[in-house]
């Protein structure tokens, strides 16, 4: 029994300690983990009350064994599928898919609520009366019915018959909540005439509306002939709060649909002025519309949008990329040619062979980032939070008294990478392999590493100190800020080794621009060790040499974009590119 | 009858819009009458012939009446054409109420101003929800109060007019209790062990957090007063006329000056010898093993909803003080929630430790939702052995006091 239970206990551990399992070819892995999850959920209660019966323990053992073989298989597979680089889109998902899956599906069950069999055809009032009598529940019947209709996108006529019934009972008055939900149905079915009717009613009955109804009306009206009234509604909204970017999107789409370019651009300016980030659909709409008009002003505005994408490090989606390509190719006389490609490791576009912008920061940016890291990440207004002033001084004099390093190693992160090995042994292995390449190393750690223990052997630590410079911070200080500063201080060639994604330190930086600079620098300088090095040579995840950002050289554009089927985390960058180039010089006229 | 109605029905349907367009001044009720009269027969007709297409249902009639009520409604509201954002916000709240969102029914001018000053939409929504819940709680309380008053009335009627009885005491229990507690408090002021609340965190907190802190302080003081052997409480770093001081004075009222605690503007290191102070913080690397009766424990009076981890540890580091944290992980199977406990929980744990010295007893005050039971000591053999080597106090782990819900491995 104890064995079975310890096996059971090891399950969460198994998920935790193996986030590096790659998505193997075994498609059954997901349902398998699902079952384990269900079992553990059930067993948890069970175990706490009384001992398990033998069949259960057998089942658990089986599952444990199965999990182990699965893990092994995945281990052997991971050599084959290697990521392009550490920050590539979807890489984190791969790294963590095992830990994520069970949780997601376990809690995804919707809460059980009382439901009604919704009618499929309009009912008359007697039928509604009967339905209401049959209904048992605390909720307001009309409200519940129309909410469910809105959820299941029922036919508009059915909802209308409900409203007629309510009005008949209630002196011809229909409540605002029913009206809004009815409006939602009309808008989602695209029934413009109904939308206009409801709009008239609302205008008549209420002096002002609230954001939900405004949003629906704007969405409904922007496609009709009365789209200018949507703009008035937008003005009404602004009195109380900033309209959402979806509201602006609807208005802009409406304006473009009715060929009013000036209004669309001024709305766009307003949207950006509120420091809202426009929906990519909005930007796409501008490009889609641009195909039909040949206007220099319009095209320069579109190029401004591309530069906006560049400064804010936004990446278009797949369909948006297609729109951009189509627009470029539609420009008369310029002969743009677009293709979807990838970038080679050397930083050259596979399509045209041009070199993509380097990942390295400019000297000014570099100085700026260094200062910001020092001030916000290490100091942070209170030096005692992450370190102490004495230690900071000791560290600064340590760094300044030595020539620049080539590689800075996060000792604890590296040492704890393989739970099976001894920590000092792993650290020594990494350090000596790097030292053989004649690199100047700095190992950052904490003081407890020097105290001999089962994990930290004295002789191995002495060897580490022989081969590398070492700095040991206090046990309660944070070592990552020192890592960042030491790397930045050594110059552009210096890299650092850690598997940490450093998101918490990025979050300490004051504004989005600095955070983007930090991320750019991190992409170019972080080395992450590929698993399985204990058995073979030390290898790192591939480092990007180019910057993934919208860029131009005048007669060429390179635009990274997100594929529809790949889920990208915020700290990852897309891998697919749109390469646009002019096939020939503009024709001499 | 039925025949005539059926015959009239198509005409009635035609008549309604027609009437409406021609005679706009026609009153709401007449339209309604006509509308209803046109509707009812159509439905009865439909019942007979259920296969008839849905077009036969009167679906758009309600729109007419909805639109026709323009005049009464519009006239009343259009008059105050006030473009003020305050008024607009008020209207927005009204409309949200119609949608039964979580917004309060009544809102004062002051609250409205706070609402308009909220920078983001989510901040507005949160504030409105807060007001809504406050209003709800108040309502519920009032209803309960009214019910209680009624019940009391009923009881008074039932009670028989009592004759003369012999009593030893007059019923002045509350008074007696308070004066006895007061005596004990004075004793504690003279000879009690100091317990310090460090009030230097007011600029790390938002107003709402500060209010929570003050509530927790009040409760802590109450628990301390009722204890068998109270601490001598110090409020250190309490600046006169700071937000803290004002809030405390406001909550205590005139009782503030008669409170049996020491409030000082000085820092704990000025009041006590430095080596005797232990700063309690959940971020500390050192675990508290026993309660020491000769030390001054310092608790930061700081409600941190913003996750500013390490603030109090940084403070202790700056002053070079010893720090400790409660041995929560050693005794409890921790589930959820952070390890920061509220101030009143802290003082109850410390009081219990002071009076009994048993961690199992003291950690009863940790909220049950945060852990799933007490740990068996034998569960971490290596851990315990290491601890034993260090502290050499076997007696501090009483065996046999195992919780029934202990997690067995």
Interface residues (C-beta under 8 A of the other chain):
Chain A: X2 X5 X6 X9 X47 X48 X121 X122 X124 X125 X126 X143 X157 X160 X161 X163 X164 X166 X167 X168 X171 X172 X173 X174 X175 X176 X177 X180 X197 X200 X201 X204 X205 X206 X207 X208 X209 X210 X211 X212 X213 X239 X240 X241 X242 X382 X384 X385 X386 X388 X475 X476
Chain B: X28 X31 X32 X35 X36 X39 X43 X46 X47 X54 X57 X58 X59 X60 X61 X62 X63 X64 X65 X66 X67 X68 X69 X70 X73 X74 X77 X78 X83 X85 X88 X89 X91 X92 X95 X96 X98 X99 X100 X121 X124 X285 X310 X311 X313 X314 X315 X317 X318 X372 X405 X407 X408 X409
